[in-house]
Amino acid sequence: MTGGGGADERARNVEVVRRYLRTFVTKDLAELAEVVHEDVEVYGSGTRVRGRRWPEAAVSSPGLTVLDQEIVEIFAAGDRVVVSLAQTYRRDATGATTVQSACKMYRLAGGRIVQFWGEQDTYGLLRGLGLVPDGPITF
């Protein structure tokens, strides 16, 4: 069980996560490298991968621009930070925009993110950008 951690540690961890999330808007991979460990473990969408190249690829997705980011809620306890957020994306080829919601949990050590878990509404993102049909899917 993770302890509560001191207020200073929680505030530092929240700031690290905010800096990481901001890289989706700025696409600043140097800042991402400062706050994400090179061997970070990433869990989500039924997969587990290791390495900073995975979040770097997500941040620098060609053809997709994050126009806005709203952190709905952020909560820190010990070495963990949990965030719910909404990001507004633009598909550069068409100008279509949509909002994707997500919920993520990060574990930090030594001022860097070393693990994170989360899910985001990828289907809603793809539908909103016109990449899958807008309507019910028939199974």
N, C-alpha and C positions, 0 to 999 in steps of 0.2 A: 504494500500500500504506500502510495506517495504521501509524504508529509505536506503540511500546509505551506512551508517555505515562508521566508520573511517577506514583508511588504516590498523591500528593495529588490529582492530576487524576482518577485512576481512582476513588478513594474519593468525591470530589465527584460524579462522574458516576453512580456506583452510588446515592448518596443521592438524587439528582434522580429517577432511575428509580423508586426505592422510593416516593418522595413521589407520583409520578404514579400508580403502581399502587394506592397507598393510597386515591386518590380514588374508585376503584370501590367501596370499602366506605363511605367517608364521604360521597360525592357532593358534595364540596367543590369547586365550580367555580372559586372564587377561587384555591385552591391549584393547581388544574390550570393556570390561566392563568399562574401564577408559573413553572411548570416546562415548559410546552409553548409553543413559538413560535407566534405567530398564523398564520404561513404554513407550518406543519408539513406535510410530505409523508407520506402514509400509503399503504403498499403491502400488499396481502393479498387473499386470495380472488379473485385474478384482476383486481383493480382498482387504480387509483391515483387518490387524491383529494388535495386540498390545502386546508388550513384547519383551525384549531382547533375549528371547529364539529363536525367529524366525531368526534373523541374526546370532546367534550362530550356529543354525542348518545348515544354508547356508555355513558358514565358515568351519564347521567341517564335511561336507558331506563325509560319508565313501565311499571309492572306487574312489574318484575323487580328483585329486591334481591340484592346480593351479601352473603351472610351471613358468609363466611369466605374467606380468601385464604392460600394456602401458596406461598411462593417456594421451589421445589424446588432450583433452582440459579441463581446469578447470577455472571456473569463479565465483567470489564471489561478492555479493551485499547485504549489510546489514546482516541479519541473515541467508541468503541463500547461498548455494554453489551448482553449477551445474557442472556435470562432464560427459564427454563422454570418454569411455574407451574400451579396448579390453583385454581380459584375455585368455591365452593359458591354456587349460585344458588337463589333461591326465586321461584316464580311466585306473585305476591301474590294473584291471583284464586282459586287453588285450594290454596295452601300446599305444592304439590309442590316438592321440592328435588332437585337433581342437581349433579354436579361436572363442570366443563368444564376440560379441559387446554388449554394453549397454549404456544407457543414464539415469542418476540419478539426482535427485534434493534433497538436504538435507536442513532442517531447524535446526538451532542450538540455544541453550539457555544455559547459564552458562557453556560454554566450552564442551557441549555434544550434540550429535545428538538426537533430540527429535521427529523428523518426517522425513520420506523420501518417495519419490515417484520414480518410474522408471520402465523401461521396458528393457528386455534383449532378445536376440535372442535364446530362449530356444529350438525352433525347430531345428535351425541350430546347436546348441550344441549337441542335441541328434542324429541328422543325422551324424554329423562329428565323433561322437564316436561310430557309428555303432549300435545305439539303436533303430533307426527307419529306414525304407528303404531309400536308397539314390536314389531319383528320384521323379518325380511328384506324388502327391496324387490324386487319382481319386475320385471325389465326386459323 
